[in-house]
Amino acid sequence: MSDDLLAEFVAAIPMPALMVDQTERIIAANTDAKTLLAQNIVGRHFATILRQPQVIEAIEQSLRSKGPTIARHLSNDGAQDTTFEIKCRYMNGVGAVSGGATLATFQDITHVEQASQMRRDFVANVSHELRTPLTALMGFIETLQGPAHDDAAARERFLKIMSDEANRMNRLVGDLLSLNRVESEERVRPKEQLELTGLLQSTLNSLRPLATDAKVDLNLNAPEGPVTLTGDNDQLRQVFTNLIENAIKYGGSGGSVEVRVIPSERDTAMRGPAVRVQVIDKGPGIDAVHLPRLTERFYRADSHRSRQLGGTGLGLAIVKHIINRHRGRLRVESDLGKGATFTVILPR
């Protein structure tokens, strides 16, 4: 194969690719490979370009055995770490020396690695969240079967704690099932027409007993006329229940929670007709360092307080997926000591 034909062959491969002959020099590389590694790599020894031992070993083994090998190449695109799977295949009749060379292709598998890591983290988090109440339950059961068997006062106290821990596990399982259901429906756009102000008023009415216990005033500030949009009534109720309940629990020290409905004919975020629903509290606020991660599964700005108040760490993750299904946006603004504002932007 001529040098020109070889260069055209490698250039046609739709991923970073290069070819190394028996002199261990790079004899061809496409534009993607040059962008990934360096521009002037043709003619250089491959080990000076691909410095990672596992990659060097894979290419050397392919050249020696004239067979296929696989390795991983770690890189960074300037924003995040990237992982490539390098597949080496030996080709006869290529190159000036010994009539053969190894073709190395780089397939980006970063998304696969990230998904795998997310699954591992998710399993670890679920296991951790379940282990704590399970350990407590097992400990109290053992105590009730032994030393506290005939202690009525201890039995009542332990049974109350056991009930709380069992309810905590039940909430976690419920939120996991809800998250799974929401994720499975995320790509299916809702078709139901609903009236938003009535939905919010109903949601506030259901949360007033919680607000009364926390000594928090709930206020709805909405236009006089109906505000209609296309959405899933139950899912949007879940979104606003979660946000308002969080505002009562975590921002209730400010004494009030306000829900504002702001429709517009052209919203800058949606580039068209939309409505913004703001849930505003006057509590202690959220440190800016936590804001970008609030919708991550099991992420808590205040882990101890969240668990004390019965939080599972999944509520805002569910909110994010529901809003994504509605092609909306979620904005969070907060200053320490000045409360927090959660804004849901929905297209109309």
N, C-alpha and C positions, 0 to 999 in steps of 0.2 A: 504494500500500500504506500503510495507516494505521500510526501509530507503534506502537500496541499489537501489531498483527499482525507488524510488522517485528521488534519485540523478541522475540516468541514464536518467530519463524522462526530468528533468530540463536541464541536460547537452546536450540533443539532440535539444533543442530549438535554432534556428540559430540567436539569438540576445541576449544581456544581459538579464538574467532572474533570479529571486529569488522567494522563497516561504516563507510566513510568516504565522505561525499558530496562534491559539487563545491566546497563551501566549505572543503574539507580538514579538516572537523571530524568527530569520531567520533559517529555518530548512534545506534549500537547496539553492545552488547558482551555476550557471555554470561559466566556465572560463571567459567568456566575462564580466559577472557581477563583478567578482573579479578583473578583470583588470580595469574596470571603477571605482569601489568604493574602494575596499581594499581586500587584500588576505584573511585575517582571519575574515570573517564576519559571517560565519555559527555559530549559537549558541548565537549570540549577539542580543540585542534588536534593532529592525529595526530603531527606532528613533535616535539611536546614530550613525547610518550609513547614513541614508537619513535625513539630517537635515533641509530640506526645508519644510516649513509649509504646502504648498499645496500638497506635496507628502505624508507627514505623514497623513494629513486629508483624502486623497483618500484611503490609505490602511486601516486606522481605520474604515472608512465608509463601505468599502467592507467587513471587518470582522464583523461589527455590522449587516449590512443589508443582508449579504451573497449574494450580487449582484455585478454587474460590476460598476467600476468607472474609470475615466480618469484624469490624471494630467500631468503637464510638469515639467521636471527636467532639470535644467541648469547646465552645466559643462564646463570644459576647458581641451582640449587635449594637452595643452602645447604650441600650435601654435595659436589657435583661440577658441572662445566660441562655445560650441556645445549645441544643444537643443534636448532633448529626449521627446517623448510622452510615458508616462507610462500608460499601460492598465492593470487594476486589474480585475481578474476573480476569483470568489470563487469556490473552489472544495470540495465537500463532500467526506468523507471517507479518508481524508488525515491528517496526524499529530496525535500526541499522545493525544491531549486534545480536547474534544468536537467534534472529528471526522471531522474536516474541516480546510482548510487553504486557503489563498489568493495567487494566482500566479500573480506576477508583471513582465511584459515584457517591455523592454526599446527599443523603435524604434527611430533611429536617423532621425530627421526631419530638421536638420540644413540646408540642401540644399533647402528645401521648404521654410523655414523662410527667407533665403537669397534671394531667387527668389521673394518672396512677398515684401521684403524690397526694392529690386531693382525696382520693379514695382511702388511702392509708391514713391520712389525717382525720378523715371523717369517722372511720372505724375506731381510731384511737380516742377521738373525742366522745363518741357515743359510749364506748366502753368505760371511759372515765366518768362520764355523767351518770351512768347506771351503777357503777361500782360503789360510789359513795352512799347512795340510799340503800343499796342492797347490803353493804357492810353494816350499816346502822341497823337495818331490820334483823339481820342475822345475830348481831350482838344483843339486841333487846330480847329476841326470842330465846336465846340461850340463857339470858339473865332471868327471864320469866319462868323458864323451865327449871331453873336452879335456885339461886339465893333469894330471888324475889317471888318465889312461888306462892307464898302465903301472905305477902305484903300488899294489902289492898291499895294503899296510897301510891306505892311505887308502880303497881300494875296499871292504875289509871293514868299516871304520868307517862309511862312508857307506851301505853296503847295510843295515847294522843300523838306522841312523837312518831310512832310507827305509822299511824294514819297519815300524818303529814308527809312522811317519806314515800309512802305508797302513792299518794296523790301526786307527788312530784314526779315519780316514774310514769304515772299515767299521763300527766301533761306532756312529758317528754315524748312518749310513744305517740300520743295524739299529734304533736307538732311534727314529728318525723313523718307520719302518714300524710299529714296535710302538705308538708313540703314536697313529698314524693308526688302527690296528686297535682299540685300546682306546677311542678316542673314538667310533668307529662303533658299538661295542657298548654304550656307556655307558647307554643307556636300556633295554637288554634285561636284565632281572633274571636272575641265575644260578639254576639249579634243582638243581644237584648237591649231594648230601649228602657231607660230608667230615669227617674227624677231625683237628682242628687240632693237637693235641700231636704226633701222628706226622708231620704235614707239617713242623712246626717242627724236629723232631729230624732229619728227612731233610735239611732245608735247612742246618742247622748242620753236619751231617756233610760235606756237599759243600763247605762253606766252611772246614773245619778246616785244609786245607793252606795257604790264604791266611793264616789266623790264626797258624799255626805259624811261617810266614816272618816275620810281623810281631811275633812273640813276645807274642801275645795269647791269654788263656784265654777260651774260650767256655763259658757256663753256661746251662742251661735250668732254670727254676724253674716247674714246672707241677703241677696237681693230679694225684692218683693215677689217677683214673678218666678215661675218654675225654671230650673236649670236642668235641661235634659242632655243626655249623652248616651252613647252606645257602650255597654259594659256588662259585666257579670255582677248581678246584685249581691249575691252571697259573698263573692270574693272581695268586692269593694267594701262591703260591710266589715269583713275581716281585717282589711287594711286600716280602716278608720277606727275600728275597735282597738286594734293593737296600738296605734299611735296615740289615741286619746287616753287609753289605759296607762301607757308608759308615761304620758305627761302628768297624769294624776299621781302615779306611784313615785316617779323620780323627780318631777318638777313641782309637785304639789305643795312644797314648803312655801311657794310664792303666793298661795292662797287662791289662785284662779287659773283656769285654762280656757283659752279663747279659740274657737274654730271659725275661720273666715273663709267665705266662698267668694272668689273673684273671677267672674267670667270675662273673656275678652274676645274680640273678633279676630285679632291677630296676636298670638303669643310669640315672643321672640324665641323661646325654647322649642316650640312645636312648629313654628313658621306657618301658622294657620289658626283657625278658631280653637280655643281651648278654655279650660277652667282650672284655676288654681285653688286648692284647698290647703289652708295653712292651719297647723295645730301649734298654738303658741302657749308656752308656759313661762312663768317668772321665777323658776327655781334656781338651783345652783349652777346650771349650765353644764356644758361638756367641754373638756379640754380639747383644743384643736388637734392634738396629736391623735385622738381617737376617731375623729370624724370620717377619714377615708375608709376606715375598717368596720364601721358600725353594722353594715349589712352582711358581713362575713358570718358564716355559720359558727355558732358557739363563741363568737367574740363578744366580750363584755367590757364596757368602760370601767365598771365597778363590779368585779366578779363576786365579791363577798355579799354586797348589798343586793345584787341581782338574785342570787340564790336565796337569800333571806326572804325576798319578796315573791318567790315562786317562779322566777324567770327561767326559761330553758335555754336562752341564747340563740333561739331559732326564729323568733318573732319577726325581726327586721329582715332576715333572709327571705322569709315567706312574703313579706311586704314587697321586697324588691322584685321577686319573680312575678307576683300578681301585677304590679305596675308595668313590668316589661311586657306581659301578655297584652295589656291594654295600650301598648306603644306609648307609654307615658314616661315621666321623669320623676325622680325623687331628689329633693334638695334638702340639705341640713345646714342650718346656720346656728352658731352658738358662741356666746362669750361667757367666760367664767363669771359667775355672780350675777348674770343678767338674763338667765333663762335660755331656752332653745326654741327654734322654729323649724318644724318639719313641714316641707311644702310638697304636695303631690300635684303634679301637672298632668292633666288628662286631655287628650284631643276630643273635640266635639264634632 
